[in-house]
């Protein structure tokens, strides 16, 4: 009889778990950081004159232009853009760009927190953070530039998708599209330096890493997509992988928002994968109506958007409220000490620390086996994961 759980899934998850345990035992993050960080820090310092030279052309127009351009490749933009792809009928493009962005986010943020390289020093560099999103980005470490990395991967995959769907596109249009994509990537990189958010080494790191990930993804994306829509044991495997990925993340030199971004996109990916896998043959197959065709006109697409956006926001709110109620109770029942950074008022402050210590002293078997080295866990991580999984699933 064929096994219910494919062998490769078990081996993959065991490999991830082994890496988590091994890297923790041998302190891999600290060793890599001590080797790479000094060199990168020197490159950041030596790159300061280049940043100052570019910032000599400071002007209100360029401030607004590059600030606006950085918003186009920000997390809030993709949060609104990706659902539109689903509702437009381009399901494959939507799920592939979601998975690719999550992979880019995880890889880039892991490198950021492993190296823990500084951003350009201000002063003398002028750092312009015009939006709340940019202010949060400024709290992350510098290498690599996430904006450059994401722009290369997503614009490159978008071109691949368009050229694959329309094989008869004239060569001049292909050259024009490729040139525009290169210009866009170049402007993003230049803008990050102009705004003082990154040094030249960060942009080069994002460029090299982005091209590497894009080349890798173009080799495996069909296999990944076939697994998501037709594979066995998809939901349980992805839940286990999402859970392990929260632990398979390096500890930065100082706390940054990078792990929160990773958790959010891990939740989004989990919601997309489970939702698509369950309803692929009904709503996400390749023969669904697409926008700008007789079967899906602009009024119908606008109707989907007007109904869809409030729906996903409502589900996000409800899933967050439900997670805030369920997770602390579940953790208490399992004897796992938890705290909250801000989501659960009763688990913040000195009282919560005291309660966590009390739970630790009478902790359950699960805690003693796996969590004996940590005083308490931030329940906000689980809440954020479920919140964004609910948003993406809806």
C-alpha positions as CSV (number, residue, x, y, z in Angstrom):
1,X,0.0,0.0,0.0
2,X,1.3,3.4,-0.9
3,X,2.3,5.6,2.0
4,X,-0.1,8.4,2.9
5,X,2.9,10.7,3.5
6,X,5.4,10.8,0.6
7,X,8.9,9.9,1.8
8,X,10.5,13.1,0.3
9,X,8.3,15.2,2.5
10,X,9.4,13.4,5.7
11,X,13.0,13.7,4.7
12,X,12.7,17.4,3.8
13,X,11.1,18.3,7.2
14,X,13.6,16.1,9.1
15,X,16.4,17.9,7.2
16,X,15.0,21.3,8.2
17,X,14.6,20.2,11.8
18,X,18.1,18.8,11.8
19,X,19.5,22.1,10.5
20,X,17.6,24.0,13.2
21,X,19.1,21.8,16.0
22,X,22.6,21.7,14.4
23,X,22.9,25.4,13.7
24,X,21.8,26.2,17.2
25,X,24.2,23.7,18.8
26,X,27.2,24.9,16.8
27,X,26.2,28.6,16.9
28,X,26.4,28.9,13.1
29,X,24.9,32.4,13.0
30,X,27.5,34.0,15.3
31,X,30.4,32.3,13.4
32,X,29.2,33.5,10.0
33,X,28.6,37.0,11.4
34,X,32.0,37.3,13.0
35,X,33.6,36.4,9.6
36,X,31.4,38.5,7.2
37,X,30.2,41.5,9.2
38,X,33.6,43.4,9.6
39,X,34.2,43.2,5.8
40,X,30.7,44.4,5.0
41,X,30.8,47.2,7.6
42,X,34.1,48.5,6.0
43,X,32.4,48.4,2.6
44,X,29.5,50.5,4.0
45,X,31.9,53.1,5.4
46,X,34.0,53.2,2.2
47,X,30.8,53.6,0.2
48,X,29.7,56.8,2.1
49,X,31.4,59.2,-0.4
50,X,29.5,57.6,-3.2
51,X,26.2,58.2,-1.4
52,X,27.1,61.8,-0.6
53,X,28.1,62.4,-4.2
54,X,24.6,61.2,-5.4
55,X,22.9,63.1,-2.6
56,X,24.4,66.4,-3.9
57,X,21.7,66.4,-6.5
58,X,19.1,66.6,-3.7
59,X,15.8,68.2,-4.9
60,X,12.2,68.1,-3.8
61,X,11.2,66.4,-7.1
62,X,13.7,63.6,-6.6
63,X,12.7,63.2,-3.0
64,X,9.1,62.6,-4.0
65,X,10.0,60.5,-7.1
66,X,12.3,58.0,-5.3
67,X,10.0,57.9,-2.2
68,X,7.0,57.1,-4.4
69,X,9.0,54.6,-6.4
70,X,10.1,52.7,-3.2
71,X,6.4,52.4,-2.3
72,X,5.7,50.6,-5.5
73,X,7.8,47.7,-4.4
74,X,6.9,47.8,-0.7
75,X,5.0,45.2,1.3
76,X,1.8,47.2,1.4
77,X,1.8,47.4,-2.4
78,X,2.1,43.7,-2.9
79,X,-0.5,43.1,-0.2
80,X,-3.0,45.0,-2.4
81,X,-1.6,43.9,-5.8
82,X,-1.5,40.1,-5.3
83,X,-5.3,39.7,-4.6
84,X,-6.0,41.6,-7.8
85,X,-4.1,39.0,-9.8
86,X,-6.3,36.3,-8.3
87,X,-9.5,38.1,-9.1
88,X,-8.3,38.9,-12.6
89,X,-8.1,35.2,-13.4
90,X,-4.3,34.9,-13.5
91,X,-4.2,32.4,-10.6
92,X,-0.9,30.8,-11.6
93,X,0.9,34.1,-11.8
94,X,-0.6,35.2,-8.5
95,X,0.3,32.1,-6.5
96,X,3.8,31.9,-8.1
97,X,4.5,35.6,-7.3
98,X,3.3,35.0,-3.8
99,X,5.5,32.0,-3.2
100,X,8.5,33.7,-4.9
101,X,8.1,36.9,-2.8
102,X,7.9,34.8,0.4
103,X,11.0,32.9,-0.6
104,X,12.8,36.2,-1.4
105,X,11.6,37.7,1.9
106,X,12.8,34.7,3.9
107,X,16.2,34.5,2.1
108,X,16.9,38.2,2.1
109,X,15.9,38.8,5.7
110,X,17.9,35.7,6.9
111,X,21.0,37.2,5.3
112,X,20.2,40.6,6.8
113,X,20.0,39.2,10.3
114,X,22.9,36.8,10.0
115,X,25.3,39.5,8.8
116,X,23.7,42.3,10.8
117,X,25.5,44.9,8.7
118,X,24.8,48.6,9.4
119,X,23.0,51.0,7.1
120,X,24.8,54.2,6.0
121,X,25.6,56.4,9.0
122,X,23.5,59.5,9.4
123,X,25.0,62.1,9.5
124,X,26.7,62.7,7.2
125,X,24.3,60.7,5.0
126,X,20.8,62.1,4.8
127,X,18.2,59.3,5.4
128,X,14.7,60.1,4.0
129,X,11.8,58.0,5.4
130,X,8.6,59.6,4.0
131,X,6.3,56.7,5.0
132,X,5.6,54.5,8.0
133,X,6.7,51.5,5.9
134,X,10.0,53.2,5.2
135,X,10.6,54.0,8.8
136,X,10.1,50.3,9.6
137,X,12.5,49.3,6.8
138,X,15.1,51.7,8.3
139,X,15.1,49.6,11.5
140,X,16.3,46.5,9.6
141,X,19.9,45.8,8.7
142,X,21.3,46.8,5.3
143,X,22.7,43.9,3.3
144,X,21.1,42.9,1.0
145,X,18.7,45.6,-0.3
146,X,15.2,43.9,-0.2
147,X,13.8,46.4,-2.6
148,X,16.4,45.5,-5.2
149,X,16.1,41.8,-4.6
150,X,12.3,41.8,-4.8
151,X,12.2,44.0,-7.9
152,X,14.5,41.8,-9.8
153,X,12.8,38.6,-8.9
154,X,9.2,39.7,-9.4
155,X,9.7,41.8,-12.5
156,X,11.8,39.0,-14.0
157,X,9.2,36.4,-13.3
158,X,6.4,38.6,-14.6
159,X,8.3,39.0,-17.9
160,X,8.8,35.2,-18.0
161,X,5.1,34.7,-17.5
162,X,4.1,37.2,-20.2
163,X,6.5,35.8,-22.7
164,X,5.4,32.2,-22.0
165,X,1.7,33.0,-22.4
166,X,2.3,35.0,-25.6
167,X,5.0,33.2,-27.5
168,X,4.3,35.2,-30.7
169,X,5.2,38.5,-29.2
170,X,7.3,40.6,-31.6
171,X,11.0,40.7,-30.7
172,X,11.0,44.5,-30.5
173,X,8.3,44.4,-27.8
174,X,10.3,41.8,-25.9
175,X,13.4,44.0,-26.0
176,X,11.4,47.0,-24.9
177,X,9.9,45.1,-22.0
178,X,13.3,43.8,-20.9
179,X,14.8,47.3,-21.2
180,X,12.0,48.8,-19.1
181,X,12.5,46.1,-16.5
182,X,16.2,46.8,-16.3
183,X,15.6,50.5,-16.1
184,X,13.1,50.0,-13.3
185,X,15.5,47.9,-11.3
186,X,18.2,50.5,-11.9
187,X,16.0,53.3,-10.7
188,X,15.0,51.3,-7.6
189,X,18.7,50.7,-6.7
190,X,19.6,54.3,-7.4
191,X,16.7,55.5,-5.3
192,X,17.7,53.4,-2.3
193,X,21.1,55.1,-2.4
194,X,19.7,58.5,-3.0
195,X,17.3,58.1,0.0
196,X,20.2,57.1,2.2
197,X,18.7,53.7,3.0
198,X,21.4,51.6,1.4
199,X,25.0,51.7,0.4
200,X,26.4,50.4,-2.8
201,X,27.4,47.0,-1.3
202,X,23.7,46.5,-0.3
203,X,22.5,47.2,-3.8
204,X,25.1,44.8,-5.3
205,X,24.2,42.2,-2.8
206,X,20.5,42.5,-3.6
207,X,21.3,42.4,-7.4
208,X,23.4,39.2,-7.2
209,X,21.1,37.5,-4.8
210,X,18.0,38.5,-6.8
211,X,19.5,37.1,-10.1
212,X,20.5,33.9,-8.3
213,X,17.0,33.3,-6.8
214,X,15.3,34.2,-10.1
215,X,17.4,31.7,-12.0
216,X,16.7,29.0,-9.4
217,X,13.0,29.7,-9.3
218,X,12.7,29.5,-13.1
219,X,14.0,26.0,-12.8
220,X,11.7,24.8,-10.1
221,X,8.5,26.9,-10.3
222,X,6.6,24.3,-12.4
223,X,7.4,21.5,-9.9
224,X,6.3,23.8,-7.0
225,X,3.1,24.8,-8.7
226,X,2.2,21.2,-9.6
227,X,2.8,20.1,-6.0
228,X,0.6,22.9,-4.7
229,X,-2.4,22.2,-7.0
230,X,-2.1,18.4,-7.5
231,X,0.2,17.1,-4.8
232,X,-0.5,14.7,-1.9
233,X,-0.5,15.8,1.8
234,X,-0.1,19.4,0.7
235,X,-1.9,21.2,3.6
236,X,-0.3,19.3,6.5
237,X,3.2,19.5,4.9
238,X,2.9,23.2,4.4
239,X,1.6,23.7,8.0
240,X,4.6,21.8,9.3
241,X,7.0,23.7,7.0
242,X,5.6,27.1,8.0
243,X,6.0,26.1,11.7
244,X,9.6,25.0,11.3
245,X,10.5,28.1,9.2
246,X,9.7,30.3,12.3
247,X,12.5,28.4,14.1
248,X,14.8,28.1,11.1
249,X,15.5,31.8,11.3
250,X,18.7,33.5,12.7
251,X,18.9,35.7,15.7
252,X,20.1,39.2,14.8
253,X,22.6,41.1,16.7
254,X,19.8,43.5,17.8
255,X,16.1,43.1,17.4
256,X,14.7,44.2,14.0
257,X,11.3,44.0,12.2
258,X,12.6,41.4,9.7
259,X,11.3,38.4,11.6
260,X,7.9,40.0,11.7
261,X,7.9,40.5,8.0
262,X,9.0,36.9,7.5
263,X,6.2,35.6,9.8
264,X,3.6,37.7,7.9
265,X,4.6,36.3,4.5
266,X,4.9,32.8,5.9
267,X,1.3,33.2,6.9
268,X,0.3,34.6,3.5
269,X,1.9,31.7,1.8
270,X,0.2,29.2,4.1
271,X,-3.2,30.7,3.4
272,X,-2.6,30.8,-0.4
273,X,-1.4,27.3,-0.6
274,X,-4.1,25.7,1.5
275,X,-6.9,27.8,-0.2
276,X,-5.7,27.1,-3.7
277,X,-5.1,23.4,-3.0
278,X,-8.6,23.0,-1.7
279,X,-10.5,24.9,-4.4
280,X,-8.2,24.7,-7.5
281,X,-10.6,22.8,-9.7
282,X,-13.5,25.2,-8.8
283,X,-11.9,28.7,-9.0
284,X,-8.1,28.6,-9.8
285,X,-7.7,26.3,-12.9
286,X,-6.2,27.6,-16.1
287,X,-9.6,27.9,-17.9
288,X,-11.2,30.4,-15.5
289,X,-12.3,33.7,-17.1
290,X,-9.7,36.4,-17.3
291,X,-10.1,40.1,-17.2
292,X,-10.4,42.0,-20.5
293,X,-12.2,39.0,-22.0
294,X,-15.9,38.7,-22.8
295,X,-16.3,36.3,-19.8
296,X,-14.8,38.8,-17.3
297,X,-15.4,42.4,-18.2
298,X,-14.3,45.5,-16.2
299,X,-17.6,45.8,-14.3
300,X,-17.4,42.2,-13.0
301,X,-13.7,42.6,-12.1
302,X,-14.5,45.9,-10.2
303,X,-17.3,44.1,-8.4
304,X,-14.9,41.3,-7.3
305,X,-12.5,44.0,-6.0
306,X,-15.2,46.0,-4.2
307,X,-16.4,42.8,-2.4
308,X,-13.0,41.1,-2.0
309,X,-11.1,43.9,-0.3
310,X,-13.6,44.4,2.6
311,X,-13.9,40.6,2.9
312,X,-10.2,39.9,3.3
313,X,-9.8,42.8,5.8
314,X,-12.8,41.5,7.8
315,X,-11.3,38.0,7.8
316,X,-7.9,39.4,8.8
317,X,-9.6,41.2,11.8
318,X,-11.6,38.1,12.8
319,X,-8.7,35.7,12.5
320,X,-6.5,38.0,14.6
321,X,-9.2,38.3,17.3
322,X,-9.7,34.5,17.3
323,X,-5.9,33.8,17.5
324,X,-5.6,36.3,20.4
325,X,-8.2,34.2,22.3
326,X,-7.1,30.7,21.3
327,X,-3.3,30.7,21.4
328,X,-2.7,31.9,25.0
329,X,-5.2,29.3,26.2
330,X,-3.6,26.6,24.2
331,X,-0.1,27.6,25.3
332,X,-1.3,27.6,29.0
333,X,-2.8,24.1,28.6
334,X,0.5,22.7,27.1
335,X,2.6,24.4,29.8
336,X,4.4,26.7,27.4
337,X,5.3,30.1,28.9
338,X,4.3,32.9,26.6
339,X,4.5,36.7,26.5
340,X,3.1,39.3,24.2
341,X,4.8,42.3,22.6
342,X,1.6,44.2,22.3
343,X,-1.3,42.1,20.9
344,X,-2.5,40.6,24.3
345,X,-2.6,43.1,27.1
346,X,-2.7,40.5,29.8
347,X,0.6,39.0,28.6
348,X,2.6,42.3,28.5
349,X,4.6,43.9,31.3
350,X,6.1,42.6,34.5
351,X,3.0,40.6,35.5
352,X,3.2,38.6,32.3
353,X,6.9,37.8,33.0
354,X,6.1,36.6,36.5
355,X,3.3,34.4,35.1
356,X,5.7,33.1,32.5
357,X,8.2,32.2,35.1
358,X,5.5,30.4,37.1
359,X,4.4,28.4,34.1
360,X,8.0,27.6,33.4
361,X,8.5,26.1,36.8
362,X,5.5,23.8,36.4
363,X,5.9,23.4,32.6
364,X,4.6,20.5,30.7
365,X,6.3,17.7,28.9
366,X,6.3,19.5,25.5
367,X,8.0,22.5,26.9
368,X,10.7,20.4,28.8
369,X,11.5,18.5,25.6
370,X,11.8,21.3,23.1
371,X,11.8,24.7,24.8
372,X,13.9,24.3,27.9
373,X,16.4,26.9,26.8
374,X,14.0,29.8,26.4
375,X,12.1,31.6,29.2
376,X,9.0,32.4,27.2
377,X,7.7,32.8,23.7
378,X,6.2,35.8,22.0
379,X,2.6,34.7,21.3
380,X,2.4,37.6,18.8
381,X,4.3,35.5,16.3
382,X,1.6,32.8,16.2
383,X,-1.1,35.5,16.1
384,X,0.5,37.2,13.2
385,X,1.0,33.9,11.4
386,X,-2.7,33.0,11.7
387,X,-3.9,36.5,11.0
388,X,-2.1,36.7,7.6
389,X,-3.0,33.0,6.8
390,X,-6.6,33.9,7.3
391,X,-6.3,37.0,5.1
392,X,-4.6,35.1,2.3
393,X,-7.0,32.1,2.5
394,X,-10.0,34.3,2.1
